[in-house]
């Protein structure tokens, strides 16, 4: 069974990702993970984990897609996150 995953809102992983997202002109939405992701397996061992998505909110739906420009923007966010962290 996979339980929801939530971290302290002020954890540096979260605040740094939030800053990287804002730097790329996106308004971040910060919330705990409600779905089944590999992050939940880290929780058992107290390993902090974060995730973020790009594009429309279509995860795990029929005809799921993401546009190329959203993937590029996501890569830019990851690049900035790594540099900032």
C-alpha positions as CSV (number, residue, x, y, z in Angstrom):
1,X,0.0,0.0,0.0
2,X,1.3,3.5,-0.9
3,X,0.4,6.2,1.6
4,X,0.3,9.9,0.8
5,X,3.6,11.7,1.1
6,X,4.1,15.1,2.7
7,X,7.2,17.0,3.8
8,X,7.8,20.1,5.9
9,X,6.8,23.1,3.7
10,X,10.1,24.9,4.5
11,X,12.4,22.0,3.5
12,X,15.2,23.3,1.3
13,X,14.2,20.8,-1.5
14,X,10.8,22.4,-1.6
15,X,11.8,26.0,-1.3
16,X,14.6,25.7,-3.8
17,X,12.4,23.9,-6.4
18,X,9.8,26.6,-5.8
19,X,12.4,29.3,-6.5
20,X,13.5,27.6,-9.7
21,X,9.9,27.3,-10.9
22,X,9.3,31.0,-10.2
23,X,12.6,31.9,-11.9
24,X,11.2,30.3,-15.1
25,X,8.0,32.4,-15.0
26,X,5.7,29.7,-13.6
27,X,3.5,30.1,-10.5
28,X,4.3,27.1,-8.3
29,X,1.5,25.0,-6.6
30,X,3.0,23.3,-3.6
31,X,1.1,20.3,-2.1
32,X,1.7,16.9,-0.7
33,X,1.6,13.8,-3.0
34,X,-1.8,12.2,-3.0
35,X,-1.1,9.6,-5.7
36,X,1.0,6.5,-6.1
37,X,4.5,7.6,-6.9
38,X,7.9,6.1,-6.1
39,X,8.3,8.9,-3.5
40,X,6.2,6.9,-1.1
41,X,8.9,4.2,-0.9
42,X,11.5,6.8,0.2
43,X,9.2,7.9,3.0
44,X,9.7,4.6,4.9
45,X,13.4,5.3,5.2
46,X,13.0,9.0,6.0
47,X,14.5,10.1,2.6
48,X,13.1,13.4,1.5
49,X,11.7,13.3,-2.1
50,X,10.0,15.9,-4.3
51,X,8.4,15.9,-7.7
52,X,6.9,18.3,-10.1
53,X,5.0,18.3,-13.3
54,X,4.9,20.3,-16.5
55,X,2.1,20.8,-19.0
56,X,-1.6,20.2,-18.5
57,X,-2.9,18.2,-15.5
58,X,-3.3,15.0,-17.5
59,X,-1.3,12.5,-15.6
60,X,-2.5,8.9,-15.9
61,X,-5.5,9.8,-18.1
62,X,-6.7,8.5,-21.4
63,X,-4.8,10.3,-24.2
64,X,-2.3,11.7,-21.7
65,X,0.2,14.1,-23.4
66,X,2.6,16.9,-22.7
67,X,3.7,19.5,-25.3
68,X,7.3,19.8,-26.3
69,X,7.6,23.4,-25.0
70,X,6.4,22.3,-21.6
71,X,9.1,19.6,-21.6
72,X,11.7,22.2,-22.4
73,X,10.5,24.5,-19.7
74,X,10.6,21.5,-17.2
75,X,14.2,20.8,-18.2
76,X,15.0,24.5,-17.6
77,X,13.4,24.3,-14.1
78,X,15.5,21.2,-13.3
79,X,18.7,22.8,-14.5
80,X,18.1,25.9,-12.4
81,X,17.1,23.8,-9.4
82,X,20.3,21.8,-9.5
83,X,22.4,25.0,-9.9
84,X,20.6,26.6,-6.9
85,X,20.6,23.6,-4.6
